[in-house]
């Protein structure tokens, strides 16, 4: 079985510590013991354990990748690495289960999504989440289509919001340069790249400083095109 590993540290000061190493070692140990191959790790750098899926760029990127390929399993060190608060843990597990994604805790060996679906009430919540997700997606597509048609009627053309690559090509080139992995050594972290961009005077399209989170989202969006 192939799976993705999900790692998270909440403080920016923990990014260069041993947190990621410890989590990865625990995931590898358990995965090898039960015959799972971890094909990629997604690192959530400096993201609070109280953040939901919308505020987790690595989590979003991972789920997006899962929905496009055959990998249907995520392995985490423990539930506290998914989230600190039980309410957020439950919300994220329901979200994953609604998309038929399996979540395994390396620390306990538990199939978390299977355990949750064994509870009739939680199973109903998972089913409702799936229904509402499809409804929300359909409504959003319909709303965007109507907005494009109105724009076309008013101006004769329809343009979306410019990406950073289009609006600030110099900044995008610098991001690519800093993100590129050197032949010797390891690639800079998102935090290090953000600090370098801010020091050089670069800003986002909204004129705000770069952070590890918004930089990761920008790079991910461009990679999906």
Secondary structure, 3 states (H helix, E strand, C coil): CEEEEEEEECCHHHCCCCHHHHHHHHHHHHHHHCCCEEEEEEEEECCCCCCCHHHCHHHHHHHHHHHHCCCCEEEECCHHHHCCCHHHHHHHHHHHHHCCCEEEECCCCCEHHHHHHCCHHHHHHHHHHHHHHHHHHHHHHHHHHHHHHHHHHHHCCCCCCCCHHHHCHHHHHHHHHHHCCCCCCCCCCHHHHHHHHHHCCCCCCCCCCCCHHHHHHHHHHHHHC
